[in-house]
């Protein structure tokens, strides 16, 4: 049973670190497009739904700020 707990902790860490990288990438995309602050536009629970669906950070940034244009 001890192995199960280590695996669960490792799985949680991998999922969480992947989500944090996804969130950072979406922030970068919004900053580049001049779309504002990600924390003001969307909370982590809603952003996690995009992450679970496998949506790209580019798509998420474009859907959060459709009027923003990239230079």
mmCIF file of the C-alpha atoms, coordinates in Angstrom:
data_MODEL
# 
_entry.id   MODEL 
# 
loop_
_atom_site.group_PDB 
_atom_site.id 
_atom_site.type_symbol 
_atom_site.label_atom_id 
_atom_site.label_alt_id 
_atom_site.label_comp_id 
_atom_site.label_asym_id 
_atom_site.label_entity_id 
_atom_site.label_seq_id 
_atom_site.pdbx_PDB_ins_code 
_atom_site.Cartn_x 
_atom_site.Cartn_y 
_atom_site.Cartn_z 
_atom_site.occupancy 
_atom_site.B_iso_or_equiv 
_atom_site.pdbx_formal_charge 
_atom_site.auth_seq_id 
_atom_site.auth_comp_id 
_atom_site.auth_asym_id 
_atom_site.auth_atom_id 
_atom_site.pdbx_PDB_model_num 
ATOM 1  C CA . UNK A 1 1  ? 0.000   0.000  0.000   1.00 0.00 ? 1  UNK A CA 1 
ATOM 2  C CA . UNK A 1 2  ? 2.926   2.335  0.577   1.00 0.00 ? 2  UNK A CA 1 
ATOM 3  C CA . UNK A 1 3  ? 3.855   2.122  -3.106  1.00 0.00 ? 3  UNK A CA 1 
ATOM 4  C CA . UNK A 1 4  ? 0.333   3.248  -4.009  1.00 0.00 ? 4  UNK A CA 1 
ATOM 5  C CA . UNK A 1 5  ? 0.709   6.422  -1.972  1.00 0.00 ? 5  UNK A CA 1 
ATOM 6  C CA . UNK A 1 6  ? 4.037   7.261  -3.599  1.00 0.00 ? 6  UNK A CA 1 
ATOM 7  C CA . UNK A 1 7  ? 2.542   6.698  -7.039  1.00 0.00 ? 7  UNK A CA 1 
ATOM 8  C CA . UNK A 1 8  ? -0.437  8.882  -6.194  1.00 0.00 ? 8  UNK A CA 1 
ATOM 9  C CA . UNK A 1 9  ? 1.808   11.655 -4.947  1.00 0.00 ? 9  UNK A CA 1 
ATOM 10 C CA . UNK A 1 10 ? 3.970   11.411 -8.048  1.00 0.00 ? 10 UNK A CA 1 
ATOM 11 C CA . UNK A 1 11 ? 0.922   11.449 -10.327 1.00 0.00 ? 11 UNK A CA 1 
ATOM 12 C CA . UNK A 1 12 ? -0.485  14.487 -8.549  1.00 0.00 ? 12 UNK A CA 1 
ATOM 13 C CA . UNK A 1 13 ? 2.852   16.264 -8.845  1.00 0.00 ? 13 UNK A CA 1 
ATOM 14 C CA . UNK A 1 14 ? 3.102   15.501 -12.566 1.00 0.00 ? 14 UNK A CA 1 
ATOM 15 C CA . UNK A 1 15 ? -0.449  16.686 -13.257 1.00 0.00 ? 15 UNK A CA 1 
ATOM 16 C CA . UNK A 1 16 ? -0.011  19.802 -11.121 1.00 0.00 ? 16 UNK A CA 1 
ATOM 17 C CA . UNK A 1 17 ? 3.340   20.746 -12.645 1.00 0.00 ? 17 UNK A CA 1 
ATOM 18 C CA . UNK A 1 18 ? 1.887   20.244 -16.130 1.00 0.00 ? 18 UNK A CA 1 
ATOM 19 C CA . UNK A 1 19 ? -1.013  22.508 -15.250 1.00 0.00 ? 19 UNK A CA 1 
ATOM 20 C CA . UNK A 1 20 ? 1.324   25.171 -13.880 1.00 0.00 ? 20 UNK A CA 1 
ATOM 21 C CA . UNK A 1 21 ? 3.354   25.084 -17.110 1.00 0.00 ? 21 UNK A CA 1 
ATOM 22 C CA . UNK A 1 22 ? 0.107   25.353 -19.107 1.00 0.00 ? 22 UNK A CA 1 
ATOM 23 C CA . UNK A 1 23 ? -1.000  28.328 -17.015 1.00 0.00 ? 23 UNK A CA 1 
ATOM 24 C CA . UNK A 1 24 ? 2.363   30.056 -17.477 1.00 0.00 ? 24 UNK A CA 1 
ATOM 25 C CA . UNK A 1 25 ? 2.167   29.537 -21.237 1.00 0.00 ? 25 UNK A CA 1 
ATOM 26 C CA . UNK A 1 26 ? -1.356  31.002 -21.387 1.00 0.00 ? 26 UNK A CA 1 
ATOM 27 C CA . UNK A 1 27 ? -0.126  34.012 -19.367 1.00 0.00 ? 27 UNK A CA 1 
ATOM 28 C CA . UNK A 1 28 ? 2.726   34.494 -21.840 1.00 0.00 ? 28 UNK A CA 1 
ATOM 29 C CA . UNK A 1 29 ? 0.323   34.340 -24.781 1.00 0.00 ? 29 UNK A CA 1 
ATOM 30 C CA . UNK A 1 30 ? -2.004  36.892 -23.188 1.00 0.00 ? 30 UNK A CA 1 
ATOM 31 C CA . UNK A 1 31 ? 0.890   39.206 -22.342 1.00 0.00 ? 31 UNK A CA 1 
ATOM 32 C CA . UNK A 1 32 ? 2.186   38.997 -25.900 1.00 0.00 ? 32 UNK A CA 1 
ATOM 33 C CA . UNK A 1 33 ? -1.255  39.801 -27.298 1.00 0.00 ? 33 UNK A CA 1 
ATOM 34 C CA . UNK A 1 34 ? -1.929  42.552 -24.758 1.00 0.00 ? 34 UNK A CA 1 
ATOM 35 C CA . UNK A 1 35 ? -4.899  40.677 -23.365 1.00 0.00 ? 35 UNK A CA 1 
ATOM 36 C CA . UNK A 1 36 ? -4.582  41.603 -19.731 1.00 0.00 ? 36 UNK A CA 1 
ATOM 37 C CA . UNK A 1 37 ? -4.084  39.606 -16.578 1.00 0.00 ? 37 UNK A CA 1 
ATOM 38 C CA . UNK A 1 38 ? -5.047  35.924 -16.656 1.00 0.00 ? 38 UNK A CA 1 
ATOM 39 C CA . UNK A 1 39 ? -6.092  35.945 -12.992 1.00 0.00 ? 39 UNK A CA 1 
ATOM 40 C CA . UNK A 1 40 ? -8.628  38.687 -13.724 1.00 0.00 ? 40 UNK A CA 1 
ATOM 41 C CA . UNK A 1 41 ? -10.059 36.861 -16.734 1.00 0.00 ? 41 UNK A CA 1 
ATOM 42 C CA . UNK A 1 42 ? -10.333 33.284 -15.470 1.00 0.00 ? 42 UNK A CA 1 
ATOM 43 C CA . UNK A 1 43 ? -9.972  31.320 -12.243 1.00 0.00 ? 43 UNK A CA 1 
ATOM 44 C CA . UNK A 1 44 ? -7.872  28.164 -11.893 1.00 0.00 ? 44 UNK A CA 1 
ATOM 45 C CA . UNK A 1 45 ? -10.872 25.806 -11.871 1.00 0.00 ? 45 UNK A CA 1 
ATOM 46 C CA . UNK A 1 46 ? -12.110 27.076 -15.216 1.00 0.00 ? 46 UNK A CA 1 
ATOM 47 C CA . UNK A 1 47 ? -8.601  27.063 -16.653 1.00 0.00 ? 47 UNK A CA 1 
ATOM 48 C CA . UNK A 1 48 ? -8.146  23.489 -15.466 1.00 0.00 ? 48 UNK A CA 1 
ATOM 49 C CA . UNK A 1 49 ? -11.113 22.469 -17.643 1.00 0.00 ? 49 UNK A CA 1 
ATOM 50 C CA . UNK A 1 50 ? -9.233  23.728 -20.711 1.00 0.00 ? 50 UNK A CA 1 
ATOM 51 C CA . UNK A 1 51 ? -6.143  21.819 -19.556 1.00 0.00 ? 51 UNK A CA 1 
ATOM 52 C CA . UNK A 1 52 ? -8.089  18.570 -19.092 1.00 0.00 ? 52 UNK A CA 1 
ATOM 53 C CA . UNK A 1 53 ? -9.641  18.943 -22.554 1.00 0.00 ? 53 UNK A CA 1 
ATOM 54 C CA . UNK A 1 54 ? -6.174  19.190 -24.072 1.00 0.00 ? 54 UNK A CA 1 
ATOM 55 C CA . UNK A 1 55 ? -6.702  22.639 -25.553 1.00 0.00 ? 55 UNK A CA 1 
ATOM 56 C CA . UNK A 1 56 ? -3.576  24.477 -26.627 1.00 0.00 ? 56 UNK A CA 1 
ATOM 57 C CA . UNK A 1 57 ? -2.456  27.614 -24.770 1.00 0.00 ? 57 UNK A CA 1 
ATOM 58 C CA . UNK A 1 58 ? -2.822  29.566 -28.022 1.00 0.00 ? 58 UNK A CA 1 
ATOM 59 C CA . UNK A 1 59 ? -6.472  28.519 -28.317 1.00 0.00 ? 59 UNK A CA 1 
ATOM 60 C CA . UNK A 1 60 ? -7.195  29.377 -24.679 1.00 0.00 ? 60 UNK A CA 1 
ATOM 61 C CA . UNK A 1 61 ? -5.595  32.816 -24.991 1.00 0.00 ? 61 UNK A CA 1 
ATOM 62 C CA . UNK A 1 62 ? -7.529  33.495 -28.196 1.00 0.00 ? 62 UNK A CA 1 
ATOM 63 C CA . UNK A 1 63 ? -10.815 32.418 -26.628 1.00 0.00 ? 63 UNK A CA 1 
ATOM 64 C CA . UNK A 1 64 ? -10.231 34.587 -23.548 1.00 0.00 ? 64 UNK A CA 1 
ATOM 65 C CA . UNK A 1 65 ? -9.377  37.659 -25.568 1.00 0.00 ? 65 UNK A CA 1 
ATOM 66 C CA . UNK A 1 66 ? -10.832 37.383 -29.088 1.00 0.00 ? 66 UNK A CA 1 
ATOM 67 C CA . UNK A 1 67 ? -10.183 41.051 -29.912 1.00 0.00 ? 67 UNK A CA 1 
ATOM 68 C CA . UNK A 1 68 ? -6.478  40.907 -29.039 1.00 0.00 ? 68 UNK A CA 1 
ATOM 69 C CA . UNK A 1 69 ? -4.076  40.734 -31.935 1.00 0.00 ? 69 UNK A CA 1 
ATOM 70 C CA . UNK A 1 70 ? -0.587  39.333 -31.926 1.00 0.00 ? 70 UNK A CA 1 
ATOM 71 C CA . UNK A 1 71 ? 2.188   41.533 -33.270 1.00 0.00 ? 71 UNK A CA 1 
# 
